[in-house]
Amino acid sequence: MVPALTERLTPNFPIEGSDGSPPVWVDLGCLCFRTCVEYEGAHHLTPEKQASDRVRDTLTAERGWLQVKIYAGDLSRGPSWVASRVAPALRRNGWSPR
């Protein structure tokens, strides 16, 4: 039996580099579909955090992962809305809803 998708989304997930470089830590990661979710809250608005986020985003893409960014407005629309933002990325990497 295949575990539910929610069981495959792991909080604080490390995306490993193939060259032995340090992992990129993402808010939620799904290894089997190489998709991650980042929540971009208010603390991401400082120039320093935006610079580190750009590095994270670049490394995530270079490692072959699709990244979905979720914002406060998305959360206010509810879980179904958030799921509708994440599902296309998962489908691109092979997930199929039951």
Secondary structure, DSSP 4 states (H G I P E B T S, - for coil): -PPPHHHH-EEEEEE--TTSPPPEEEEEEEGGGTEEEEE--GGGGSHHHHHHHHHHHHHHHHTT-EEEEE-HHHHHT-HHHHHHHHHHHHHHTT----
